[in-house]
Amino acid sequence: MAPLLATIEHAVKKPVWDCRMCGQCVLHSTGFTCPMTCPKTLRNGPCGGVREDGSCEVDPSMTCVWLKAYGRARRLPGHLGDGVDELRPPVDNRLQGTSSWVNLATGRDRALPDGWRAAAEAAEATGAAEAAPTGPAAVEVPR
């Protein structure tokens, strides 16, 4: 059943959002822009190499994926764009090619690697979680 769902999911999401089937879809929190289309596959904001004109340092022919994400998130109605500054765990490459729909339903996409779990618990215990920045909010996004 899961392979069938993965096939259907890819057929729906690839033409609309250029889905790369990472198995941990975050379109809902990135302005419906797939961060896996970034040549560096960055999931938590732009790298330091975004060019002055907003193009990607790796592929200057494309606009930085994260500039697109911030711009799109700003235009979403209500609170739909609020998640763009959330810190996302690193991609679990073991989920590549699996259905994010199945992984979401089973909780498999939210399983944190041991190092992240320990860091999150330590930050929570010290109160650092509230003081830590949650995203690259200072990035200037073209309108």
Protein Blocks (a to p, Z undefined) as FASTA:
>chain_A
ZZmmmmmmmmmmmmmnopahlopacklmnoopafklpmnlpaebccfkbcfkopafklmm
bccfklmmmmmmmmpghjllmmmmpccddddfklgoiafklmmmnommmmccfklmmmmm
mmmmnopmmmpccbjfkbccdZZ
